């Protein structure tokens, strides 16, 4: 027996499914991650499925299938600047890939959903400190994924142990300056982004370190295709 659902959702990604439609992975507020088949027909707006769009969807379960079928969708919180700003667009694609690799739970997690939604809308409004947003977002997403670093007075961040240490680890760590900045990001609010000053090289190295931390502590994280482009062009 089929069942209808209505939920707020964030588009994680979409892939073409032959010529008949697309399969969209949504992170919903009520059910967590769901995969939904959207048939190609008049009335389906492609913009609804842009990366990290905030939407409301109505979908129905399919007999003997874990794939739902989309009945309707609409954008409920349209972005004003993200898709027209090249820097924000590139960062959004990067964050979308991170979320695809980290947000996998097929059960409700309204706290995580509300965090992502709130920060995306904040990012859309952000004018100063845009270059630091992805670092801020990754630093705070950690808390909601359950592997937040242990904060302390140590001068070096040990990526494998997930803690700050007084002694320089033998490998896989952030140096003193990077560790200080990472701790600052962990303790910061979005309003502080405009006051965080980093040179491009420092930003690149810190980003690599944070991604390494994700890779080490998040099963199946692997490589990020968008990371190299982000490093070369914008960070």
N, C-alpha and C positions, 0 to 999 in steps of 0.2 A: 504494500500500500504506500503510495507516495504521500509526501508531507511538504507543505509550503513553509518557507522561512522568509522573514524580512529582517534585515540587519544593516546597521552602519558598517562600512568596510573601507579598507585601504588597499589599493591595487598594488600587489607585490610584483607580479610580472604577467605577461601574456605570451602565448605562442600559437602560431597558426596550426590548425588541425585540418589538414588537407584543404579542400576548397569549400568545405561545408560550414566552417566556423573557426572559432578560436577557443582555446582553453585558458582561462584566467585564474590565477591564484590570488585569492583575496585573504586578507587578515581581517576577520570580522570581530565585532565587539562581543557578540553572543556565542559564537562557536569556535573562535580561534581561526586557524588556517583551513580554508576550504578551496577545492578546485572545482570550477564551474565551467560547463560548456556553454558557449554563447553562439548560437547559429547565426550565420550571415544572412541578414534580411534588411529590408528597408526599415529605417527607424532606429537601428543600432548606431550609435554615434561613436566613432573611433576614439574621440577625445576622452570618453569615459574611462578607457582602459590605458591612459597614459600612466607612466610610472608614478606611484605613490599618490594618485588621485584619491580624494576623499569622497566616497559615494554612499548611496543607499541602494541596496540590491534586494530584489525579490527572487528567490530561487526555489527549486523543488527537487526533492530527492528522487533518484531513479532506481527502479527495482533491480536488485542484485548488482549494484554499481556504487562505488565510492565517489563517482563523479556526478555532481549536481547539474541541473539544467537551469540556465538563466531565464527568468520571465520578464524582468524589467530592471533598469538601472538608471540612476540619475546622479549627477554631481551635486553635492549638498554644501560644499565649502570650496568654491572655485578660487584658484590661486590668481593673484594679481600680478606677480612679477616673476615667479620661478621659471615659467616656460618661455619668457621673453628675455631673460638675462642669461647669457651664455655660461657665466661662471656658476650661477645657481643651478642651471640645467645639468651641467656636468657633475656637480656635487650630488644632485638628486639621483642621477643614474648610479653613481658610486654607492650612495646610501641604500638605494634599492637593491643592489647586488649584495651588500652586507646583510640586509634584512632577509633576503631570499635564503641566505646560508645560515641564518641564526634563528629566525622565527619560524618554527616548524610544528608547534604544538597544536593538535587538533582538538583543543578544549579551550573554553573561555578564559581569557586573561585580560579583564577590563583595565587593570592598572597599566599593563604594557600598552594596550591599545590607546588609552588616554594619553600616555606619555608621547607616543609616536605622533598622534594627531596634534597634540598641543605644540610640540616642537616643530612640526612641519609648518603649521600656521604662523608660528613665531618667525621661522626662517623666511617665509614669504614676505613678512613685513620688515625684515631686517635690512638696514641700510649701511650701518657701520659694523665692521668686524666679520663680514661675510667670509673672508679667507680662513677664519678660525672655526666656523660653525661645524664642519665635519669632525674636527678634533673634539669639540665640546660634545657633540651628539654621541660619538663613539664612547667617550669617557663616561657618559651618564647612562647609555644603553646597557652597559655592563651590569649595573645594579639590578636592572629588571630581568637580565638573563641569568642571574644567580651566581656570578663569579667576580664580584666586585673585589678589587685589591684591598689587602689589609693596609690601612694607612698608619704611618708612624713617623718617627723623627729621622729615619734613615736617609742617607744621601743618594743611594742608588736603588733603582727599581729592578728587582729580580723578576724577569718575565716568566720564567718557569715556576717559581714559587708563588708568584702573585703578591709580593710584599716588598716593602721598602727596607733596605738593609744599610747598616753603617759601613759594611765592608763591600768592596767592589767584587762582584761575582766573577767567575772565570770566563763565562760566556753568556750570551743571550740576556742582555740587560740594557737599561737606559743609562747614559752617563749622568753626571751630577746635574748639569744644566737641563737636560731633557727630563730627568726625574722631577726636578723642581717644577717645571712647567706642567708635567702630567699631574702632579699633586694639586697644582693650582687649578687645573681644569676640573679635576674630580670634585673640588670644593667650590667651584664657581657657579654662578647662575648665568643665564643667557645675557642678562643685562651687562655683564662684565666683559663681553667679547670685544667691544670696541676699545677697551683699555689694555688688551693683551697684545704685546708687541713681540713679534718673532721675525727673524730673517727667513728668507725662503729656504735656505739649507737646513736650518733648525726645524722648520715646519715639516719638510720632507722626512728628515730623520725621525722626528717624533711620530709622524704618521706611520712610518714603517715599523716602529717599535710597538705602537698600539695594535696594528694589524697582526704583528707577530704574536702579541699577547692573545688576541682572539683566536689565531690559528692554533696556538698551543692548548688553549682551554676549551675550545668549542669543537666538538667532534664533527668531522667532515667539512670543516671550514674551507680548506684547500686554498687555491690561488684566486685572486681577484683580477678579472680581465680589465676592469676599469681603472685599477690602481695606477698602472704605468702611464696611462693617458693623463690622469689627474696630476701625477707627479710632474710630468713634462710640461704641461700646459698652464696649470693654475695654482698649485699649492705653494 
